Amino acid sequence: LMEQEMGIPVSVAVLHNVYGAPCDYGELKGQVIPSLIRKAIRYPSEPFIVWGSGSQGRAFVHVDDVVDGLIACMDKGLGRGAIQIGPDVCISIREIAETVVRVSKKSISIQYDTTKPEGDKGRCADYSKAKQILGWNPNVSITDGVTSLYKWIETRLLAKKTNRADQETI
């Protein structure tokens, strides 16, 4: 509409399942990857339970790749309409859980709670337009992205634990 009415070229970046720091890893609103990381860090005091069967898939894209995509949209995508930013590969929640366990270096038994909702069976991106017009490709592997986010969340959880311990001694 802006483009048609005002003559201002726009680009609409359609972002897929973005993950990375900073993020909400809390029990109430945390997304799947940060939530599983929190559970792995706290394991065994918090059980490592995956909602659903784990078979559902998503196009996970690291925030660093999203930033690159947004900058490319601004530089090369104006006037080109909607452009999907996300990989064309669906990664199952089961694969994400297994990656988090591997990154944690803990012996964690993954439990699946099929009474919990799991949403769509699969959502993947078609980033051919981003590749063609913007020269954009996702570059952060799921293992590298999960490892980076694991360290970020772990640092914050340890800081909270230390702060609570300090307050209790006062």
Number of C-alpha atoms within 10 A of each C-alpha: 9 9 13 9 7 8 10 11 14 18 18 17 19 14 18 19 19 19 22 20 18 11 17 15 20 12 12 8 10 14 16 17 25 25 22 27 27 22 22 28 22 14 16 13 9 11 15 23 16 22 18 18 17 19 14 18 21 23 21 28 24 24 18 16 19 22 12 16 26 21 13 17 26 15 11 15 23 16 15 14 15 16 24 21 33 29 23 18 15 17 19 19 22 18 15 23 22 16 19 27 21 15 18 18 9 13 11 16 13 14 15 15 13 12 9 11 10 17 11 9 12 14 17 18 21 15 20 17 17 22 16 10 15 21 13 21 19 19 14 14 12 18 14 14 20 23 18 14 22 23 16 16 22 16 12 11 16 12 12 12 12 12 11 11 11 10 9 8 6 5
